[in-house]
Amino acid sequence: MARPTTAARRYADAAFQVAEREDAFAAWRARLDAAARVLADERLMAGLRNPATPVEQREKLLDAVLEGIDAAGADDARVPDAGAGTSPGASAGTGPGTAPLVRNLCLLLLHRGRIDLLPNVAAEFRRLDDARQGIVPAAATSASPLGPDEVRALTARLEQLTGGRVALDLQVDPSIIGGLIVRLGDRLIDGSVRGRLERLRSRLVSGAL
């Protein structure tokens, strides 16, 4: 059986090709991200995946999700009332021309029992779109949240290293004690206190002083 990430990549590749034909990358990305945020609700996802519920009823629920995104805008999408059943609409702000196409993708996932893949599909679409724009993904893990000035300085430093734009994802992990762990593309930079302590311990154990 194909891994979820592999399956999500196939759906994202197909969506990306459609977006490329329509030059609608931003609209597709906004709608997919908004749908993924709403479907992060466990009860809603469970309702969409429940095979005991007639597929027509689940289609109505999915349409309510998509119409809620259209009505609120991609940034303010909310989980709909599970009893709502409305037809899909189109909205300015999320790219009205993409509405039926994104709905088709969501319905395809629903009918194939793969609607839970939608957040992965959205993530894969973001990755493809970042690559199109020459944006390098980066993740920074710190022991405590970074301040705005620290984020700006770190982003500027990483962009200096790559010579291009960087999409920085921030994470917090108190177990690293202090410092930073940065993943820049395929490169790992471990500047954490925990990392330095582990390297020192390894040298002590090996006798390589």
ZAMI-906669 format. One record per residue (C-alpha): residue in one letter; x, y, z. Coordinates in steps of 0.2 Angstrom, whole numbers, plus 2048, in hexadecimal, padded with zeros to 3 digits. Each point is the difference from the previous one (the first is absolute). Example, Ala and Ser with C-alpha at 12.3 -4.5 7.8 and 13.67 -1.06 7.14 Angstrom:
a83E7EA827;s8068117FD;
% end
This chain:
m800800800;a8078117FC;r80580B80E;p7F480F804;t80E80D7FB;t8027F77EF;a7ED8007FD;a7FF812806;r80E8057F4;r7F77F97F1;y7F0809804;a80A810803;d80A7FE7EF;a7EF7FF7F7;a7F980F808;f81080A7FD;q7FF7FC7EE;v7EE8067FF;a80681080A;e80E8027F3;r7F48007F1;e7F580D808;d80E80A808;a7F77FE810;f80D7FB80D;a7FB80C80D;a7EE7FC7FF;w8027ED801;r80D80280E;a7F480B80A;r7F17F57FE;l80A7F0804;d80880780F;a7EF807807;a7F87EF7FD;a80E7F7809;r7FE80C80F;v7EE7FC801;l8017EE7FE;a80D7FF80E;d7F07FF80B;e8007EE805;r7ED7FF802;l7FE8077EE;m80C7F47F9;a7F87F1808;g7F08057F9;l8078017EE;r8097F0802;n7F17F6808;p7FB7F27F3;a7F07FE80A;t7FA8117FB;p7F98017EE;v80C8087F4;e7F380D7FB;q7FF806811;r813801802;e8018097EF;k7F480D808;l80B80280F;l80F8027F5;d7F780D7F6;a7FC809810;v812801804;l8058077EF;e7F280D800;g805805811;i8118037F9;d7F980A7F2;a7F580B80B;a80D80380D;g80F8027F6;a80F7F4800;d808808810;d7F07FF80A;a7F87EF7FC;r7F77F780E;v7F97EF803;p7EE8007FA;d7F17F9809;a8007ED7FD;g7EE8017FB;a80280D7F3;g7FE7FB7EE;t80380D7F3;s8068017EE;p8118067FC;g8038137FC;a80D80B7FA;s80980E809;a80B80E7FC;g8107FE80A;t8027EE7FE;g8008007ED;p7EE7FC7F9;g8067F77F1;t8097F380B;a7F07FC80B;p7F97F27F5;l8117F97FC;v8057FF813;r7EF7F9804;n8037F27F3;l8107FC808;c7F87FF811;l7F27F67F9;l80C7F47F8;l8097FD811;l7EF7FE808;h7FA7F37F4;r8117F6801;g7FF800813;r81080B800;i7F9811807;d80C7FF80E;l80E8037F4;l7FA8127FC;p80C80880D;n80E7F67F8;v7FB8057EF;a800812805;a8117FF808;e8077F87F0;f7F880D7F5;r80880E80B;r8117F77FE;l7FE8007ED;d7FB812800;d80E80580B;a80C7F77F4;r7F88097F1;q804811809;g8127FB805;i7FB7FF812;v80A7F580B;p7F77F880F;a808802811;a7FB7FB811;a807807810;t7FE7F8811;s80480A810;a7FE7FD812;s7F480E802;p7F680B7F3;l80B80C7F6;g7FC812800;p7FC80A7F0;d8118077FF;e8087EF802;v7F57F97F3;r80580E7F4;a8127FE803;l8007ED7FE;t7F68017F0;a80C80D7F9;r80F7F5805;l7F87F17F8;e7FC8097F0;q812806800;l8067EE801;t7F47FA7F2;g80180F7F5;g7ED8007FE;r7F080180A;v7FC7F580F;a7F07FA807;l8037FE812;d7F67F580B;l802803813;q7FF7F280D;v803800813;d8087F1809;p805804812;s80B7F0800;i80D8087F6;i80480B80F;g80680E7F6;g8078067EF;l7F87FB7EF;i7FE7F17F5;v7FE8057EE;r7FB7F57F1;l8038097F0;g7FB7F67F1;d8097EF803;r80D80880B;l7FF7FF813;i80980D80B;d8007FB813;g80580E80A;s7F67FB810;v8077FE811;r7F97EE800;g80A7FD7EF;r810807807;l7FE7F5810;e7FD7F17F6;r80F8037F5;l80B80380F;r7FA7F0808;s8047F67F0;r811807800;l8037FB812;v7F97EF7FD;s80B7FD7F1;g80F808808;a80280C7F2;l80580F80A;
% end
